[in-house]
Amino acid sequence: NACTCISQLKESGYTIISVEQTHQGHLLNEFEFPDSKIALVFGNEVEGIDENVLRTSDICIEIPQRGTKHSLNVAVSAGIALWQMIQRDLKLLMDE
């Protein structure tokens, strides 16, 4: 059960970030990932993330898109989100 898994991750100190189009979501390109343990949650292209999972998430972020179809393959979404997440660390490495 996803909600049970999220509860266990939270107990272990993870921030739960769901990647989904929601009204309360933050745009990925404007979002600063917390400097803590993070668990990213992705849904499938058709149904997205279950509402119960969204409610238990700490944060929702959205990948900005143009056009009429706002759906990405989950692998593409994961790649985009992970790339954005490591940008801060890459900048720190480049400054050393």
C-alpha positions, -999 to 999 in steps of 0.1 A, spaced: 0 0 0 15 34 -11 1 53 19 17 28 43 50 31 25 48 69 27 41 68 64 72 46 69 93 70 48 81 100 68 89 82 101 124 77 87 128 115 80 120 117 43 102 146 27 75 132 4 73 151 -29 46 141 -54 51 151 -91 16 158 -102 -6 185 -117 -25 200 -88 -39 234 -79 -16 237 -49 15 225 -67 47 243 -71 63 247 -106 93 225 -108 115 252 -124 107 276 -95 110 250 -67 140 246 -44 143 211 -32 148 208 5 182 198 18 169 166 34 161 130 25 136 131 -3 112 105 -18 97 114 -51 63 100 -60 51 95 -96 18 83 -110 10 68 -144 3 89 -174 -35 83 -174 -46 82 -138 -18 101 -121 -12 98 -83 -40 85 -61 -57 113 -41 -49 96 -8 -12 96 -17 -14 133 -27 -30 141 7 -2 124 26 25 141 5 44 170 20 48 189 -13 34 186 -48 54 198 -77 44 201 -114 65 200 -145 54 230 -166 41 221 -200 28 239 -231 1 229 -254 -32 211 -249 -20 176 -238 -5 178 -203 8 143 -199 44 129 -198 56 93 -197 66 85 -161 102 77 -171 105 112 -188 89 128 -158 113 111 -134 143 121 -156 132 157 -156 125 159 -119 158 142 -110 178 164 -132 162 195 -117 168 181 -82 206 176 -87 212 210 -102 219 226 -68 245 199 -61 261 202 -95 265 240 -90 282 234 -56 306 209 -73 314 233 -101 322 261 -76 348 240 -57 
